Amino acid sequence: MTHDQAMLLAIAQAEQAMRLGEVPVGCIILDTDGNTVLASAHNRRHAHPDPTAHDEIHALRQAAQARGHWRLTGCTLVVTLEPCPMCAGALVNARCAQVVYGCADPKAGAVRTLYNLCDDPRLNHRLQVVSGVMAERCAQLLQDFFRAQRALGKK
């Protein structure tokens, strides 16, 4: 599966989050073959309510369950928005091989924008990073969501 094809699946998850009133961020995790989807998730912080209910965390849990082990060696996480410090740290700890993300996060991006956690040589594991995949489309989802939220008087 190409990065664009995988991102389309992540975007579908983000769109599902938006329909539920959640911030539209979604992701999938591909197994080592690069074609098998082990997990797919979207943000659920409001629904749960849980500050750790980011899509990446849900997907990592699903993939670990699917594999029967916490190590996700060789797996690729594809996400619409650059992971935050919590999620980037979880990717390192899960020993994922690669993270592919859509748009950068200037307020919390921990893969390239504010921090470089996924390939920091001081950590015990590093991931390959692919950024900017369908970035404009991913950013547009977020912009549309927050524009609608402001129109409703929400922060």
LUMTIBA-99189 format. One record per residue (C-alpha): chain; residue in three letters; x, y, z. Coordinates in Angstrom, 1 decimal. Last residue first. Example, Ala and Ser with C-alpha at 12.3 -4.5 7.8 and 13.67 -1.06 7.14 Angstrom:
SITE   torkol   mido       px       py       pz
SITE        A    ser     13.7     -1.1      7.1
SITE        A    ala     12.3     -4.5      7.8
***
This chain:
SITE   torkol   mido       px       py       pz
SITE        A    lys    -13.3     27.1     22.1
SITE        A    lys    -16.9     26.8     21.3
SITE        A    gly    -19.2     29.6     20.1
SITE        A    leu    -20.9     27.6     17.4
SITE        A    ala    -19.1     29.5     14.7
SITE        A    arg    -15.8     28.8     16.6
SITE        A    gln    -16.5     25.1     16.4
SITE        A    ala    -17.3     25.3     12.7
SITE        A    arg    -14.0     27.1     12.0
SITE        A    phe    -12.2     24.5     14.2
SITE        A    phe    -13.6     21.6     12.2
SITE        A    asp    -12.9     23.2      8.8
SITE        A    gln     -9.4     24.0      9.8
SITE        A    leu     -8.7     20.5     11.1
SITE        A    leu    -10.1     18.8      7.9
SITE        A    gln     -8.1     21.3      5.8
SITE        A    ala     -4.9     20.4      7.5
SITE        A    cys     -5.3     16.7      6.5
SITE        A    arg     -6.1     17.7      2.9
SITE        A    glu     -3.1     20.0      2.7
SITE        A    ala     -0.7     17.5      4.2
SITE        A    met     -1.5     14.7      1.8
SITE        A    val      1.7     13.0      3.1
SITE        A    gly      3.8     15.9      4.7
SITE        A    ser      6.1     13.8      6.8
SITE        A    val      7.8     10.5      6.5
SITE        A    val      9.8      9.5      9.6
SITE        A    gln     11.9      6.3     10.2
SITE        A    leu     11.7      5.4     13.8
SITE        A    arg     14.3      5.4     16.5
SITE        A    his     14.8      3.2     19.6
SITE        A    asn     16.6      3.5     22.9
SITE        A    leu     16.5      7.3     23.0
SITE        A    arg     19.5      9.6     22.9
SITE        A    pro     19.7      9.3     19.1
SITE        A    asp     16.4     11.2     18.7
SITE        A    asp     14.6      9.7     15.8
SITE        A    cys     11.0      9.6     16.9
SITE        A    leu     11.4     12.3     19.6
SITE        A    asn     12.3     15.2     17.2
SITE        A    tyr     10.7     18.1     19.1
SITE        A    leu      8.8     21.2     18.2
SITE        A    thr      8.0     20.6     14.5
SITE        A    arg      9.6     17.3     13.6
SITE        A    val      8.2     14.3     15.5
SITE        A    ala      6.9     16.1     18.6
SITE        A    gly      4.3     18.4     17.1
SITE        A    ala      2.4     20.2     19.9
SITE        A    lys      1.5     23.7     18.8
SITE        A    pro      2.9     23.8     15.3
SITE        A    asp      1.4     20.5     14.4
SITE        A    ala      2.6     19.4     10.9
SITE        A    cys      0.2     17.9      8.4
SITE        A    gly      0.0     14.4      7.1
SITE        A    tyr      2.0     11.8      9.1
SITE        A    val      4.0      8.7      8.4
SITE        A    val      5.6      7.0     11.4
SITE        A    gln      8.0      4.1     10.8
SITE        A    ala      9.5      1.0     12.5
SITE        A    cys      7.4      0.9     15.6
SITE        A    arg      9.3      0.0     18.7
SITE        A    ala      6.2      0.4     21.0
SITE        A    asn      8.3      2.6     23.3
SITE        A    val      9.2      4.9     20.4
SITE        A    leu      5.6      5.1     19.2
SITE        A    ala      4.5      5.8     22.8
SITE        A    gly      6.9      8.7     23.0
SITE        A    ala      5.6     10.1     19.8
SITE        A    cys      2.1      9.8     21.2
SITE        A    met      2.8     11.6     24.5
SITE        A    pro      4.9     14.2     22.8
SITE        A    cys      2.2     15.0     20.2
SITE        A    pro      2.0     13.2     16.9
SITE        A    glu      2.0     15.1     13.5
SITE        A    leu     -1.6     15.1     12.2
SITE        A    thr     -3.3     12.7      9.7
SITE        A    val     -1.7      9.6     11.1
SITE        A    val      0.0      6.5      9.5
SITE        A    leu      1.7      4.2     12.0
SITE        A    thr      4.1      1.6     10.4
SITE        A    cys      4.9     -1.7     11.9
SITE        A    gly      8.3     -3.5     11.7
SITE        A    thr      8.5     -4.0     15.5
SITE        A    leu      5.2     -3.5     17.2
SITE        A    arg      6.4     -4.7     20.6
SITE        A    trp      3.5     -4.9     23.0
SITE        A    his      2.7     -8.5     22.1
SITE        A    gly     -0.3    -10.5     21.1
SITE        A    arg     -0.2     -9.1     17.5
SITE        A    ala     -3.8     -8.1     17.3
SITE        A    gln     -3.8     -6.9     21.0
SITE        A    ala     -0.6     -4.8     20.3
SITE        A    ala     -2.3     -3.4     17.2
SITE        A    gln     -5.4     -2.4     19.1
SITE        A    arg     -3.4     -0.8     21.9
SITE        A    leu     -1.2      1.1     19.4
SITE        A    ala     -4.4      2.2     17.5
SITE        A    his     -6.0      3.6     20.7
SITE        A    ile     -2.8      5.5     21.6
SITE        A    glu     -2.4      6.9     18.1
SITE        A    asp     -6.1      8.1     18.0
SITE        A    his     -5.6     10.1     21.2
SITE        A    ala     -7.6      9.0     24.2
SITE        A    thr     -4.9     10.1     26.7
SITE        A    pro     -6.9     13.1     28.0
SITE        A    asp     -9.8     10.7     28.7
SITE        A    pro    -13.5     11.4     28.6
SITE        A    his    -14.4      8.7     26.9
SITE        A    ala    -16.4     10.5     24.3
SITE        A    his    -14.6     13.8     24.6
SITE        A    arg    -11.1     12.4     24.2
SITE        A    arg    -12.1     10.0     21.5
SITE        A    asn     -9.6     10.7     18.6
SITE        A    his     -9.7      8.3     15.8
SITE        A    ala     -8.6      4.7     15.3
SITE        A    ser     -7.5      2.0     12.9
SITE        A    ala     -5.5     -1.2     13.8
SITE        A    leu     -3.7     -4.1     12.2
SITE        A    val     -4.2     -2.9      8.6
SITE        A    thr     -2.4     -5.4      6.4
SITE        A    asn     -0.6     -3.9      3.4
SITE        A    gly      2.9     -2.8      4.6
SITE        A    asp      4.0     -6.4      5.1
SITE        A    thr      5.2     -5.5      8.6
SITE        A    asp      1.8     -4.7      9.8
SITE        A    leu      0.1     -1.3      9.1
SITE        A    ile     -1.2      0.9     11.8
SITE        A    ile     -4.0      3.3     11.1
SITE        A    cys     -4.6      6.9     12.1
SITE        A    gly     -7.2      9.6     12.6
SITE        A    val     -7.4     13.2     13.7
SITE        A    pro    -10.6     15.2     13.3
SITE        A    val    -11.0     16.8     16.8
SITE        A    glu    -14.1     15.0     18.1
SITE        A    gly    -17.7     16.0     17.4
SITE        A    leu    -18.8     12.5     16.4
SITE        A    arg    -18.9     13.4     12.7
SITE        A    met    -15.4     14.9     13.1
SITE        A    ala    -14.1     11.6     14.5
SITE        A    gln    -15.5      9.7     11.5
SITE        A    glu    -13.7     12.2      9.2
SITE        A    ala    -10.5     11.5     11.0
SITE        A    gln    -10.9      7.8     10.6
SITE        A    ala    -11.5      8.3      6.9
SITE        A    ile     -8.4     10.4      6.8
SITE        A    ala     -6.4      7.5      8.2
SITE        A    leu     -7.7      5.3      5.4
SITE        A    leu     -6.8      7.9      2.9
SITE        A    met     -3.3      8.1      4.5
SITE        A    ala     -2.7      4.5      3.8
SITE        A    gln     -3.5      5.0      0.1
SITE        A    asp     -1.2      8.1      0.0
SITE        A    his      1.6      6.2      1.7
SITE        A    thr      1.4      3.4     -0.8
SITE        A    met      0.0      0.0      0.0
***
